[in-house]
Amino acid sequence: ARPPGGSEDTEAAVARLIVEALLGAAASCRLDDVSYALHMEVLAALTVCLSAQLFSELSASVPLPTVTAALGAPPPLAEALVARLLKHYIDQPPRPANPEGRLLGSIGSMLWLPLQVIASFFRAQEPPVELADRSLQVLLLLTQHLPPALFPDPMLSNHFLAALRCVGDADSACGSGAEAEEGRARQGAGFSVRRLHDALCARLPEEATLVLLYLLLHGNRELLDHALSRSDPDALLLPLLRTLAGMLSPACRLRTSRVYMLLIILLMLSQDGGFVSTAHAVMLPTVPWFKERLLHDISVGSLLVVVLVRTTQYNLSRLQDLYVQTNCLAALANMAPCFKRIHPYAARSLVTLYDVLARRFQKLEARRAHASPVELADSDELSDEALGSAADFLRMALEVLNVALAAQAGLQQNEHLVYAVLERQRVFAPLRGHELFWDLIENVFRVIDHFGAGLSGQGPASTKESPLQLDKDSDRRTPPLPTTARSSSGSDGVWSVDLVLAHIGEASRSWKADSLEHVPDPRFTYEQESAPEEFFTPYIWSLVRDRSGLVWDPLRVVLLAEELDDEPADALPALLQGVDVVEDVDEHATAPGPPA
């Protein structure tokens, strides 16, 4: 409430004093068993001060003095608080066994007991929120992008976000000279990017950790370089892939915002060829959480291909979200030049993806050809834009295959990809002469002609559909021999898989990659939207509301009002606007674990 007889300036001054006191206490107060509860309450109070944003639209010009005071904090305070909150997140300080008893007889008891009484009315009781959790939530709220309605000057920047982007090891801070010395002093001598990376990996796939990982990869060069240069990319990738694969299960309620975050992170990681190459060098004996089929001796890079292809297929059948489709294909395109010893299942998945996209394009083109002008005008599915999108996605899938077949690693190290192309060569024929794809498909047929020269015959052992057949007894793909040839095992007309791979290896010695028409590497980079607060502010607040232990009246919440009605899991989400807000706070007080 506004002070009696006061003005907006007076209200803003009071809010600034309160918020600066809370920010200063959170940044400078020592942490021990006695002060643990005090830190929890200070961060809770900061969350409440920032929650004024919940009760107005981002575009509304309603004065929010506590939000303005917090996000407008001076750089030195912002840097100190960001370093302190990250330290809490990294160290995971445990909750004292009996904080109430330790506070009795101290000044803190006068604060603790009344706040406990108040908390009993407003907070979810189970499970308890830890200091690391609340520190991360406050950090994300403070590093959100400045709402234009509160900060109309485009030259203003969020000092907390700037501080997060400059966080690094104690011996390397942003800037140089005196500025760098001040930054190192504020960060403290014990800060370690390696420990921060390990903490992120340990807490993935929590949604709040996903957002923090995104902010660091997108803006903090030191953390990005450290993550890309490590020899254990599986530590970062496996939790992300397991979560993404699990969210595509029919039994899992899909959270579209979470899918967006996962795909954006994977896209940013795929931009570095060295990281992708290292991922292809790390082998996994098995992947027990992948339910589609048993996967043995598969590299992390091949597993990434499998999950991205599966996500694309799921999106085609259920979501039909252009953002999901574009990010999946863009990540695959970035990875294609670095494919090395790709797993047979991953190789077949890439060809299957092309087949699915080609069938959809052909079906759409045929429907348009037989549709009346009225149907073309009234149907979004038959619009020029829909056909153009289908053609773009199909061409991206073809570019992935082209770049992989012409990669520097050579087809000697991607024999399973050649095998998959030979096995399914019939799927490339229908569009071979199409004006949009002929050049890319012609390259595929040059590979087929070279490597399939000794496999297909004209006698009864050959087939018209494919030079390869499925041996149902062994579930192995085998090609028929020409009528004049015989396999080493003595059986007529059929080669074993090993013989086919040996033939591909032998043919690869005379293969010249420059016989293919040059296709530029389709490199894709992630670019943040021009108004990121429209996605991140509601998304972060939905996470805080569900898992902070604090409760707000849902009838008064305006920022998340569009999400009060539950969407079915397969509903078409609006682009970068899917914020899932649960109604039962007690049931969702903590972040969910990885899907089963």
C-alpha positions as CSV (number, residue, x, y, z in Angstrom):
1,A,0.0,0.0,0.0
2,R,1.1,3.6,-0.7
3,P,2.1,5.5,2.4
4,P,-0.6,8.0,3.5
5,G,0.0,11.3,1.8
6,G,3.0,9.9,0.0
7,S,3.9,9.9,-3.6
8,E,5.2,7.4,-6.1
9,D,8.7,8.7,-5.5
10,T,8.3,8.1,-1.7
11,E,6.9,4.6,-2.4
12,A,9.8,3.8,-4.8
13,A,12.3,5.1,-2.2
14,V,10.9,2.9,0.5
15,A,10.9,-0.1,-1.8
16,R,14.5,0.6,-2.8
17,L,15.6,0.7,0.8
18,I,13.8,-2.6,1.7
19,V,15.0,-4.4,-1.5
20,E,18.6,-3.2,-1.2
21,A,18.7,-4.3,2.4
22,L,17.5,-7.8,1.4
23,L,20.0,-8.0,-1.5
24,G,22.8,-6.9,0.8
25,A,22.0,-9.4,3.4
26,A,21.8,-12.3,0.9
27,A,25.1,-11.3,-0.6
28,S,27.2,-10.6,2.5
29,C,25.7,-12.4,5.5
30,R,27.8,-15.4,6.5
31,L,26.3,-18.8,6.2
32,D,26.3,-21.3,9.1
33,D,23.9,-23.5,11.0
34,V,22.6,-20.5,12.9
35,S,22.1,-18.2,9.9
36,Y,20.8,-20.8,7.5
37,A,17.2,-20.0,8.3
38,L,17.9,-16.3,8.0
39,H,19.2,-16.8,4.4
40,M,16.1,-18.8,3.6
41,E,13.8,-16.1,4.8
42,V,15.7,-13.3,3.1
43,L,15.5,-15.2,-0.2
44,A,11.8,-15.9,0.3
45,A,11.2,-12.2,1.0
46,L,13.1,-11.3,-2.2
47,T,10.9,-13.7,-4.1
48,V,7.8,-12.1,-2.7
49,C,9.1,-8.6,-3.7
50,L,9.7,-9.8,-7.2
51,S,6.4,-11.6,-7.4
52,A,4.6,-8.3,-8.0
53,Q,5.2,-9.1,-11.6
54,L,2.8,-12.0,-11.4
55,F,-0.1,-9.6,-11.0
56,S,0.3,-7.6,-14.2
57,E,1.0,-8.2,-17.8
58,L,4.5,-7.7,-19.1
59,S,3.3,-5.0,-21.4
60,A,1.4,-3.2,-18.7
61,S,2.8,0.1,-17.5
62,V,1.7,-0.5,-13.9
63,P,4.3,0.8,-11.4
64,L,6.1,-2.2,-9.7
65,P,8.5,-0.4,-7.2
66,T,9.9,-3.6,-5.6
67,V,10.6,-5.2,-9.0
68,T,12.1,-2.0,-10.4
69,A,14.3,-1.6,-7.3
70,A,15.6,-5.2,-7.4
71,L,16.3,-5.4,-11.2
72,G,17.9,-1.9,-11.0
73,A,20.5,-2.8,-8.4
74,P,24.0,-1.4,-8.9
75,P,26.6,-3.6,-10.6
76,P,28.8,-4.3,-7.5
77,L,25.9,-5.5,-5.5
78,A,24.6,-7.6,-8.5
79,E,28.0,-9.2,-9.0
80,A,28.4,-10.1,-5.3
81,L,24.9,-11.6,-5.1
82,V,25.2,-13.6,-8.2
83,A,28.5,-15.1,-7.0
84,R,26.9,-15.9,-3.6
85,L,23.8,-17.5,-5.1
86,L,25.9,-19.6,-7.4
87,K,28.1,-20.7,-4.5
88,H,25.0,-21.9,-2.6
89,Y,23.9,-23.8,-5.7
90,I,27.3,-25.4,-6.1
91,D,27.9,-26.3,-2.5
92,Q,24.4,-27.5,-1.8
93,P,24.6,-26.6,1.9
94,P,22.5,-29.1,4.0
95,R,19.6,-27.9,6.1
96,P,20.6,-27.9,9.8
97,A,19.1,-30.6,11.9
98,N,17.3,-28.3,14.3
99,P,17.6,-24.7,13.2
100,E,14.8,-23.5,15.6
101,G,16.7,-24.8,18.6
102,R,20.0,-23.1,17.5
103,L,18.2,-19.8,17.1
104,L,16.6,-19.8,20.6
105,G,18.3,-17.4,22.8
106,S,19.6,-15.3,19.9
107,I,18.3,-12.3,18.0
108,G,17.3,-14.7,15.2
109,S,14.7,-16.3,17.3
110,M,12.7,-13.1,17.2
111,L,12.5,-13.4,13.4
112,W,12.3,-17.2,13.0
113,L,9.3,-18.0,15.2
114,P,6.9,-15.4,13.8
115,L,7.9,-16.3,10.3
116,Q,7.3,-20.0,11.0
117,V,3.8,-19.2,12.2
118,I,3.1,-17.1,9.0
119,A,4.7,-19.8,6.8
120,S,2.2,-22.4,8.2
121,F,-0.6,-20.5,6.5
122,F,1.0,-19.7,3.2
123,R,3.5,-22.5,2.4
124,A,3.3,-26.1,1.2
125,Q,4.6,-28.4,4.0
126,E,6.2,-31.2,2.1
127,P,8.9,-31.6,1.0
128,P,11.1,-28.9,2.4
129,V,12.8,-26.4,0.1
130,E,16.6,-26.3,0.4
131,L,18.8,-23.2,0.3
132,A,20.3,-24.3,-3.0
133,D,16.9,-24.5,-4.6
134,R,15.8,-21.1,-3.4
135,S,19.1,-19.5,-4.4
136,L,18.7,-20.8,-7.9
137,Q,15.1,-19.6,-8.1
138,V,16.1,-16.1,-7.0
139,L,19.0,-16.1,-9.3
140,L,16.8,-16.9,-12.3
141,L,14.3,-14.3,-11.3
142,L,17.0,-11.6,-11.0
143,T,18.6,-12.5,-14.3
144,Q,15.4,-12.4,-16.3
145,H,15.4,-9.8,-19.1
146,L,14.2,-6.4,-18.2
147,P,10.5,-5.9,-18.9
148,P,10.2,-3.0,-21.4
149,A,7.2,-1.5,-19.6
150,L,9.3,-1.0,-16.4
151,F,12.6,-0.2,-18.2
152,P,11.7,1.7,-21.4
153,D,15.3,2.8,-22.1
154,P,16.8,0.3,-24.5
155,M,20.3,1.2,-23.4
156,L,19.6,-0.2,-19.9
157,S,20.8,-3.7,-19.1
158,N,20.2,-6.2,-16.3
159,H,23.3,-6.1,-14.1
160,F,22.5,-9.5,-12.6
161,L,22.5,-11.1,-16.1
162,A,25.7,-9.3,-17.0
163,A,27.3,-10.6,-13.8
164,L,26.2,-14.2,-14.6
165,R,27.7,-13.9,-18.1
166,C,31.1,-12.8,-16.5
167,V,31.3,-15.5,-13.9
168,G,34.4,-17.5,-14.2
169,D,37.4,-19.0,-12.4
170,A,39.0,-16.7,-9.9
171,D,42.1,-16.2,-12.2
172,S,40.0,-15.1,-15.2
173,A,37.3,-12.4,-15.0
174,C,35.7,-10.4,-17.6
175,G,37.5,-7.3,-18.7
176,S,41.1,-6.3,-17.9
177,G,43.1,-4.2,-15.5
178,A,41.4,-2.7,-12.5
179,E,37.9,-3.9,-13.7
180,A,39.1,-7.5,-13.8
181,E,40.7,-7.2,-10.4
182,E,37.5,-6.0,-8.9
183,G,35.6,-8.8,-10.6
184,R,38.0,-11.4,-9.2
185,A,37.8,-10.0,-5.7
186,R,34.0,-10.0,-5.8
187,Q,33.8,-13.6,-7.2
188,G,36.2,-14.9,-4.5
189,A,39.2,-17.2,-4.7
190,G,37.2,-20.4,-4.3
191,F,34.9,-20.1,-7.4
192,S,35.5,-22.8,-10.0
193,V,33.9,-23.2,-13.4
194,R,34.6,-26.9,-13.2
195,R,32.6,-27.3,-10.0
196,L,29.8,-25.2,-11.5
197,H,29.7,-27.6,-14.6
198,D,29.7,-30.6,-12.3
199,A,26.9,-29.2,-10.2
200,L,24.8,-28.5,-13.3
201,C,25.3,-32.1,-14.6
202,A,24.5,-33.5,-11.2
203,R,21.1,-31.7,-11.0
204,L,20.0,-32.2,-14.5
205,P,17.3,-32.5,-15.7
206,E,15.6,-30.2,-13.2
207,E,13.9,-27.5,-15.1
208,A,15.4,-24.6,-13.2
209,T,18.8,-26.1,-13.8
210,L,18.0,-26.3,-17.5
211,V,17.3,-22.6,-17.6
212,L,20.5,-21.8,-15.7
213,L,22.5,-24.1,-18.1
214,Y,20.9,-22.2,-21.1
215,L,21.8,-18.8,-19.7
216,L,25.4,-19.9,-19.1
217,L,25.9,-21.6,-22.4
218,H,24.3,-18.6,-24.3
219,G,26.1,-15.8,-22.4
220,N,29.1,-17.1,-20.4
221,R,32.0,-17.9,-22.8
222,E,34.1,-19.5,-20.1
223,L,31.5,-22.0,-19.1
224,L,30.7,-22.7,-22.7
225,D,34.4,-23.3,-23.6
226,H,34.8,-25.5,-20.5
227,A,31.7,-27.6,-21.4
228,L,32.8,-28.1,-25.0
229,S,36.4,-29.0,-24.2
230,R,35.7,-31.7,-21.7
231,S,36.4,-35.4,-22.5
232,D,33.1,-36.6,-20.9
233,P,30.3,-35.1,-23.0
234,D,28.1,-37.9,-21.7
235,A,27.9,-36.2,-18.3
236,L,26.0,-33.3,-19.9
237,L,24.2,-35.1,-22.8
238,L,22.9,-38.2,-21.2
239,P,20.6,-36.5,-18.7
240,L,19.3,-34.2,-21.5
241,L,18.7,-37.1,-23.9
242,R,17.1,-39.3,-21.2
243,T,14.7,-36.5,-20.3
244,L,13.8,-35.7,-23.9
245,A,13.2,-39.4,-24.8
246,G,11.1,-39.9,-21.7
247,M,8.9,-36.9,-22.4
248,L,7.9,-38.4,-25.7
249,S,6.3,-41.4,-24.0
250,P,2.5,-41.5,-24.3
251,A,2.3,-41.9,-20.5
252,C,4.2,-38.6,-19.9
253,R,2.4,-35.3,-19.8
254,L,4.3,-33.2,-22.3
255,R,5.7,-29.9,-21.1
256,T,6.3,-28.0,-24.3
257,S,8.4,-25.3,-22.6
258,R,10.8,-28.0,-21.3
259,V,11.1,-29.5,-24.8
260,Y,12.0,-26.1,-26.1
261,M,14.8,-25.7,-23.5
262,L,16.2,-29.1,-24.1
263,L,16.3,-28.6,-27.9
264,I,17.9,-25.2,-27.7
265,I,20.6,-26.5,-25.4
266,L,21.3,-29.4,-27.8
267,L,21.4,-27.0,-30.7
268,M,24.0,-24.8,-29.0
269,L,26.1,-27.8,-28.2
270,S,25.9,-29.2,-31.7
271,Q,27.4,-26.0,-33.1
272,D,30.9,-27.1,-32.0
273,G,32.4,-29.8,-34.2
274,G,35.0,-30.9,-31.5
275,F,32.2,-31.5,-29.0
276,V,30.3,-33.6,-31.5
277,S,33.4,-35.6,-32.5
278,T,34.1,-36.3,-28.8
279,A,30.5,-37.5,-28.3
280,H,31.0,-40.0,-31.2
281,A,34.1,-41.3,-29.5
282,V,32.4,-42.0,-26.1
283,M,30.9,-45.5,-26.2
284,L,28.0,-46.8,-24.1
285,P,27.7,-50.6,-23.6
286,T,23.9,-50.3,-23.3
287,V,21.2,-47.6,-22.8
288,P,18.7,-49.2,-20.4
289,W,16.3,-46.2,-20.3
290,F,15.7,-46.2,-24.1
291,K,12.5,-48.2,-24.5
292,E,12.1,-48.4,-28.3
293,R,14.6,-51.2,-28.7
294,L,17.8,-52.6,-27.1
295,L,20.8,-50.5,-28.0
296,H,24.3,-52.0,-27.4
297,D,27.7,-50.5,-28.1
298,I,26.4,-47.2,-29.2
299,S,28.3,-43.9,-29.1
300,V,26.8,-40.9,-27.3
301,G,26.8,-39.1,-30.7
302,S,24.8,-41.9,-32.3
303,L,22.4,-41.9,-29.4
304,L,21.9,-38.1,-29.9
305,V,21.0,-38.8,-33.5
306,V,18.5,-41.4,-32.5
307,V,16.8,-39.2,-29.9
308,L,16.6,-36.2,-32.3
309,V,15.1,-38.3,-35.1
310,R,12.6,-39.8,-32.7
311,T,11.7,-36.3,-31.5
312,T,11.2,-35.2,-35.0
313,Q,8.9,-38.1,-35.8
314,Y,6.9,-37.5,-32.6
315,N,6.5,-33.9,-33.5
316,L,5.3,-34.8,-37.0
317,S,2.6,-37.1,-35.6
318,R,1.6,-35.2,-32.5
319,L,2.7,-31.6,-32.0
320,Q,3.3,-30.3,-35.5
321,D,5.4,-27.5,-34.0
322,L,7.6,-25.7,-36.5
323,Y,10.0,-24.6,-33.7
324,V,10.6,-28.2,-32.5
325,Q,11.0,-29.4,-36.1
326,T,13.5,-26.7,-37.1
327,N,15.7,-27.2,-34.0
328,C,15.8,-31.0,-34.3
329,L,16.8,-30.8,-38.0
330,A,19.2,-27.9,-37.4
331,A,21.1,-29.9,-34.7
332,L,21.3,-33.0,-37.0
333,A,22.6,-30.8,-39.8
334,N,25.3,-29.3,-37.5
335,M,26.4,-32.8,-36.4
336,A,26.4,-34.4,-39.9
337,P,30.0,-33.4,-40.9
338,C,31.2,-35.1,-37.7
339,F,29.4,-38.5,-38.0
340,K,31.9,-41.2,-37.3
341,R,31.2,-44.9,-36.9
342,I,27.5,-44.2,-36.6
343,H,25.4,-46.9,-35.1
344,P,23.3,-49.1,-37.5
345,Y,20.1,-48.1,-35.8
346,A,21.0,-44.4,-36.0
347,A,21.9,-44.8,-39.7
348,R,18.6,-46.4,-40.4
349,S,16.8,-43.7,-38.4
350,L,18.2,-41.0,-40.7
351,V,17.0,-42.8,-43.8
352,T,13.6,-43.4,-42.2
353,L,13.3,-39.7,-41.3
354,Y,13.9,-38.8,-45.0
355,D,11.3,-41.4,-46.0
356,V,8.7,-40.0,-43.6
357,L,9.3,-36.4,-44.7
358,A,9.3,-37.4,-48.4
359,R,5.9,-39.2,-48.0
360,R,4.4,-36.2,-46.2
361,F,5.6,-33.8,-48.9
362,Q,4.3,-36.0,-51.8
363,K,1.0,-36.4,-50.1
364,L,0.6,-32.7,-49.5
365,E,1.7,-31.9,-53.1
366,A,-0.9,-34.4,-54.4
367,R,-3.7,-33.0,-52.3
368,R,-2.9,-29.5,-53.5
369,A,-2.9,-30.7,-57.1
370,H,-6.5,-32.1,-56.8
371,A,-7.9,-29.4,-54.5
372,S,-10.3,-26.8,-55.8
373,P,-9.4,-23.1,-55.5
374,V,-11.9,-22.8,-52.7
375,E,-10.3,-25.6,-50.7
376,L,-6.8,-24.1,-51.3
377,A,-8.1,-20.7,-50.0
378,D,-9.8,-22.2,-46.9
379,S,-7.3,-24.8,-45.7
380,D,-4.2,-23.9,-43.9
381,E,-2.8,-27.4,-44.4
382,L,-2.9,-26.9,-48.2
383,S,-1.4,-23.3,-48.1
384,D,1.7,-22.3,-50.0
385,E,3.4,-21.8,-46.6
386,A,2.6,-25.3,-45.5
387,L,4.1,-26.8,-48.7
388,G,7.1,-24.5,-48.4
389,S,7.8,-25.7,-44.9
390,A,7.4,-29.3,-45.8
391,A,9.9,-28.8,-48.7
392,D,12.4,-27.0,-46.5
393,F,12.3,-29.7,-43.9
394,L,12.7,-32.4,-46.5
395,R,15.7,-30.6,-48.0
396,M,17.3,-30.3,-44.6
397,A,17.0,-34.0,-44.1
398,L,18.6,-34.6,-47.5
399,E,21.4,-32.2,-46.7
400,V,22.1,-34.2,-43.5
401,L,22.5,-37.3,-45.6
402,N,24.6,-35.5,-48.3
403,V,27.0,-33.9,-45.8
404,A,27.4,-37.1,-43.9
405,L,28.1,-39.1,-47.1
406,A,30.7,-36.5,-48.1
407,A,32.2,-36.0,-44.7
408,Q,35.9,-35.9,-44.1
409,A,35.7,-39.0,-41.8
410,G,35.1,-40.9,-45.0
411,L,32.6,-43.7,-45.8
412,Q,35.1,-46.2,-44.5
413,Q,34.1,-45.0,-41.0
414,N,30.4,-44.7,-41.8
415,E,29.8,-48.0,-43.5
416,H,26.5,-48.5,-41.7
417,L,25.1,-45.3,-43.2
418,V,26.0,-46.6,-46.7
419,Y,24.4,-49.9,-45.8
420,A,21.2,-48.1,-44.7
421,V,21.1,-46.1,-47.9
422,L,21.5,-49.2,-50.0
423,E,18.9,-51.1,-48.0
424,R,16.3,-48.4,-48.5
425,Q,17.3,-47.0,-51.9
426,R,13.8,-47.4,-53.3
427,V,12.6,-44.5,-51.0
428,F,14.8,-42.0,-52.9
429,A,13.5,-42.8,-56.4
430,P,10.1,-41.0,-56.4
431,L,11.6,-37.5,-56.0
432,R,14.7,-38.1,-58.0
433,G,13.6,-35.8,-60.8
434,H,11.9,-33.2,-58.6
435,E,13.1,-29.7,-59.3
436,L,13.6,-28.9,-55.6
437,F,15.5,-32.0,-54.6
438,W,17.1,-33.6,-57.7
439,D,20.6,-32.3,-57.0
440,L,20.7,-33.8,-53.5
441,I,19.1,-37.1,-54.4
442,E,21.4,-37.4,-57.4
443,N,24.3,-37.4,-55.0
444,V,22.6,-40.2,-53.0
445,F,22.3,-42.3,-56.2
446,R,25.9,-41.8,-57.0
447,V,26.7,-43.5,-53.7
448,I,24.2,-46.2,-54.4
449,D,25.6,-46.9,-57.9
450,H,29.2,-47.1,-56.6
451,F,28.7,-49.2,-53.5
452,G,25.8,-51.3,-54.8
453,A,27.6,-52.3,-58.1
454,G,28.5,-55.8,-56.9
455,L,25.4,-56.5,-54.8
456,S,22.4,-56.4,-57.2
457,G,22.0,-59.0,-59.9
458,Q,19.6,-59.7,-62.8
459,G,18.8,-63.3,-61.8
460,P,16.1,-64.7,-59.5
461,A,18.1,-63.8,-56.4
462,S,17.7,-60.1,-57.0
463,T,14.7,-57.9,-56.0
464,K,13.2,-54.9,-57.7
465,E,12.6,-53.0,-54.5
466,S,16.0,-53.2,-52.9
467,P,19.3,-55.1,-53.2
468,L,19.0,-56.0,-49.5
469,Q,16.6,-58.5,-47.8
470,L,15.7,-59.1,-44.2
471,D,16.8,-62.4,-42.7
472,K,13.8,-62.9,-40.3
473,D,15.4,-65.7,-38.4
474,S,18.4,-63.6,-37.3
475,D,16.9,-60.1,-37.6
476,R,19.9,-59.1,-39.7
477,R,19.8,-57.2,-43.0
478,T,21.3,-59.3,-45.8
479,P,21.6,-58.6,-49.6
480,P,21.1,-61.1,-52.3
481,L,24.0,-62.0,-54.5
482,P,24.0,-61.9,-58.3
483,T,23.1,-65.3,-59.8
484,T,26.8,-65.9,-60.7
485,A,28.1,-65.3,-57.1
486,R,28.1,-67.3,-54.0
487,S,28.5,-66.3,-50.4
488,S,31.5,-67.5,-48.4
489,S,29.3,-69.7,-46.3
490,G,28.2,-71.7,-49.4
491,S,24.5,-70.6,-49.5
492,D,23.2,-69.3,-52.9
493,G,21.9,-65.8,-53.4
494,V,22.4,-64.3,-49.9
495,W,25.3,-62.4,-48.4
496,S,25.8,-62.0,-44.6
497,V,25.8,-58.6,-43.1
498,D,29.5,-58.9,-42.4
499,L,30.2,-59.6,-46.1
500,V,28.2,-56.6,-47.2
501,L,30.1,-54.4,-44.8
502,A,33.3,-55.9,-46.1
503,H,32.2,-55.1,-49.6
504,I,31.4,-51.5,-48.6
505,G,34.8,-51.2,-47.0
506,E,36.5,-52.5,-50.1
507,A,34.5,-50.2,-52.4
508,S,35.3,-47.2,-50.2
509,R,38.9,-47.5,-51.2
510,S,38.1,-46.4,-54.7
511,W,35.4,-44.0,-53.7
512,K,36.1,-40.3,-54.2
513,A,34.0,-37.8,-52.3
514,D,34.6,-35.2,-54.9
515,S,32.5,-37.2,-57.3
516,L,29.5,-35.8,-55.4
517,E,28.1,-32.3,-56.2
518,H,29.4,-30.0,-53.5
519,V,26.8,-29.3,-50.8
520,P,27.8,-26.5,-48.3
521,D,27.7,-27.6,-44.7
522,P,24.3,-26.4,-43.5
523,R,25.5,-24.7,-40.3
524,F,22.9,-23.4,-37.9
525,T,23.4,-21.2,-34.9
526,Y,21.0,-20.4,-32.2
527,E,19.8,-16.8,-32.0
528,Q,17.7,-15.5,-29.1
529,E,14.4,-14.0,-29.9
530,S,14.2,-10.2,-29.9
531,A,11.8,-10.2,-26.9
532,P,13.0,-13.1,-24.8
533,E,11.2,-11.9,-21.7
534,E,7.9,-13.0,-23.4
535,F,9.0,-16.6,-23.0
536,F,11.4,-16.6,-20.1
537,T,9.6,-14.5,-17.5
538,P,6.4,-16.5,-17.5
539,Y,8.3,-19.8,-17.7
540,I,10.6,-19.0,-14.8
541,W,7.7,-17.8,-12.7
542,S,5.8,-21.0,-13.4
543,L,8.8,-22.9,-12.1
544,V,9.1,-20.7,-9.0
545,R,5.3,-20.9,-8.3
546,D,5.3,-24.7,-8.5
547,R,8.5,-25.4,-6.5
548,S,9.3,-22.5,-4.2
549,G,7.2,-23.5,-1.2
550,L,5.4,-20.2,-1.5
551,V,1.7,-19.9,-2.6
552,W,0.0,-17.2,-4.5
553,D,-3.7,-16.8,-5.1
554,P,-4.2,-18.3,-8.6
555,L,-7.3,-16.1,-9.2
556,R,-5.1,-13.0,-8.9
557,V,-2.2,-14.2,-11.0
558,V,-2.3,-12.4,-14.4
559,L,1.0,-13.3,-15.9
560,L,0.2,-17.0,-16.0
561,A,-3.6,-16.6,-16.5
562,E,-3.5,-18.2,-20.0
563,E,-2.2,-21.4,-18.5
564,L,-4.8,-22.0,-15.8
565,D,-6.8,-24.3,-18.0
566,D,-5.0,-27.6,-18.6
567,E,-4.0,-28.4,-22.1
568,P,-4.1,-32.0,-23.4
569,A,-0.7,-33.4,-23.8
570,D,-1.0,-33.5,-27.6
571,A,-2.4,-30.0,-28.1
572,L,-0.7,-27.8,-30.6
573,P,1.3,-25.3,-28.4
574,A,1.8,-21.7,-29.3
575,L,5.4,-20.9,-30.4
576,L,7.5,-20.2,-27.3
577,Q,4.4,-19.5,-25.2
578,G,3.7,-22.9,-23.6
579,V,4.1,-22.3,-19.8
580,D,2.7,-25.2,-17.8
581,V,1.3,-24.1,-14.4
582,V,0.1,-26.9,-12.1
583,E,-2.9,-26.3,-9.8
584,D,-1.8,-28.5,-6.9
585,V,1.2,-26.8,-5.3
586,D,1.7,-29.5,-2.6
587,E,2.0,-32.3,-5.3
588,H,4.6,-30.3,-7.3
589,A,6.7,-28.6,-4.6
590,T,9.9,-30.0,-5.9
591,A,11.4,-30.5,-9.3
592,P,10.5,-33.9,-10.9
593,G,13.1,-36.5,-11.3
594,P,14.2,-38.0,-14.6
595,P,11.4,-40.0,-16.4
596,A,11.4,-43.7,-16.0
